[in-house]
Amino acid sequence: MVKWNYADPAMAEQSERVLQTLLHHGYEAYWVGGCVRDELIGRPVHDMDMTTSALPDKMIELFDHTVPTGISHGTITVLLHGHAFEVTTFRVDGTYENHRRPEEVTFVQEVVEDLRRRDFTMNAIARDVKGHYIDPFAGQQDVERGIIRCVGDPEERFEEDALRMVRCVRFASVFDYRITHNTWKGLWKKRDKLTFIAMERIRVELEKVIAGSYPLKGLELLGRSSLLSFAKVAVDCNRFDRMLVRLMDSIPSDQVNLRWTLLLYSGRFTVHEAEQLLRNWTFTKQDKEHICDILKMDEEVKVLFNISEAIQWPSSMKEQRLQWMSLVLKFGLLTVKRWLELRTIMANDLDHEVKEWLGLFSQWNSEMKAFHLKELDITGREIMMLSHRSAGPWLGQVLNHLLLQVAVGVISNHKESLIREVERVDNNHG
C-alpha cells in the first residue's frame, strides 16, 4: 500500500482499492490533482481524486455504488465504505463555452494528454499505486521552488477558463508561492475575461484567500493586477487601507467573517455599500448579517461615544453605561465581542484613550445580569394576564424594558420584582 503522510489512512486505503479494481480489469488508473500536490507540499489532503483510462460506463459496471457527477465530462463519483471519490476518464477538452467549461470533451488513452489540459504544473502530477509520479511538466520542481506556472501557454489556459486567474492568485496567497513572469503576463492580458465568471465562483476563491495564511499577499496581487475590476461586481482593491489590511493576520483564520469586516472597514465601505456588495457577491444571508452587524455597531458607537478622547471620570458614566448595555442587548453579545476584538486589533500602541474605552466596555459586559429575553423570570403571557391586554407591539416594548432594567442591575431578575415593574409601567401609561 502506498504511504500517504498527509491523508486520512482510511480514505487513502479505500481510494487505493478503487485504483486496484481498475488496474485489475486492465485499465490505467492514478491519483491526480490536489491530493498529489498537497502531499508534496505537506498540507492536509482532504479529497483524493483519480483519473483512469476506463470509460464512465465501464466504471459504473465495476463499482456497486456510483453517482454520475459529471458523466458528460467523464466524471463518476465512486462511493466506498463511507468515502466518496471522483474518478475521471483521461480526456482532452474541446472549445470552452463562455470562458469557463468545455463544450465537449474527447476521451483518450494517455494520462499525459489528460495532464496537459490542466491549469498549473503543480496540479498536473499523477501518482500510481507504487508511489511513482507521472510529472511531464515538472510540477514537482515547481512545488520545490514555490512557484505557480501554467501548463503550456498561460494565455490559452486563462482564455479557456477565466476563473483560473483567481485560482492563480489564491494558490499564490495560500501557499505563499511566486507567480512566474509568463503566467502573470498571461493573467494580465486575459483579465478582462473574468467578466464571464459568476460571482459565486469568484467569491468562493476569494474566501479561501481571506481565510488563508497570507491574505495580504493575495490582496496585493489582486490590487496589482486590478483583476477584480473586471468582475461582474467590480471592486478596486487599491481602495483598501494597506496598514489596516496588514492587521488581518492578527485575526484567527477560522474567523473569516471578522477578516471580511476588517477588509470592508479598511475600504471605508458604509453599511449600505457593504450590504450591497456582499449581497451581489452571493454571501449567505447569515454571513452578510454577521459582517454588517459589526459595521452597524461601529457606526452607533461612534455616535454615542467619543472613544478617541480620554474618559471623564465619573461624569455621565451612568448614562453611558446604560447606553452601552442597550447596544449589547440590541446587537447581541457575540457581535459585541467581535467588535471589541476588531477594535482591539486596530488600536495601536499610541491609542491609549481607545484602549481605555475598550477596557471599560468589556468591564460593563461582565457586569450585565442578563442578555436575552428568555433569561427573564417572567413570560409574555404572564405580562398580558397582569395587564389584561392582548398581544401587540406594547408587549415587546415592556419585555425589552424589563430586560434592560435587569441587565443594568436596576431591578433583580425575580418574578416579584418583575411584576412590580410591570405594574409600575402600567400605572405610568394608565
Number of C-alpha atoms within 10 A of each C-alpha: 10 13 12 16 14 17 20 13 12 12 20 20 15 19 24 21 15 21 21 17 15 21 17 9 11 11 15 20 27 29 23 24 24 19 25 26 21 18 15 17 16 12 14 13 19 13 19 22 19 28 25 27 24 25 20 22 12 12 23 17 10 16 15 10 13 18 15 16 15 14 15 12 22 23 22 25 23 22 18 17 9 8 15 20 21 21 27 27 26 27 25 19 19 14 12 15 13 16 20 19 15 16 13 13 16 12 19 17 16 14 21 18 16 22 26 19 16 19 25 27 26 29 25 27 28 26 20 17 17 9 14 11 16 19 18 17 21 15 24 22 13 18 20 11 11 18 21 27 26 28 23 16 13 23 20 15 24 27 24 22 21 25 23 23 26 26 19 25 28 27 21 22 25 18 17 19 19 18 20 14 11 14 23 22 14 19 25 17 15 19 23 17 22 26 20 17 18 16 19 13 13 21 17 15 19 20 16 19 25 26 21 23 18 20 26 19 21 25 23 18 21 22 18 12 18 19 25 20 18 17 19 16 13 15 16 14 21 14 13 20 16 16 10 15 22 15 16 26 16 11 16 13 18 10 12 20 21 22 25 21 24 27 23 23 20 16 19 14 17 15 20 11 13 20 19 13 18 19 14 14 19 17 17 11 11 9 15 20 16 18 25 24 21 26 23 16 19 18 13 12 15 11 9 12 14 13 17 14 13 13 17 8 7 7 9 10 12 11 9 14 16 16 14 19 21 20 17 23 19 15 15 14 16 12 20 22 16 19 22 18 14 21 16 15 15 18 14 11 7 8 14 15 16 21 19 16 18 19 14 14 20 14 11 16 21 9 13 16 19 19 20 15 17 11 13 20 14 19 13 15 13 11 20 16 10 13 15 9 12 11 12 9 7 12 17 13 11 17 20 17 16 25 25 24 21 22 25 22 14 11 17 17 20 12 13 12 16 22 17 12 17 20 16 12 15 13 10 8 7 7
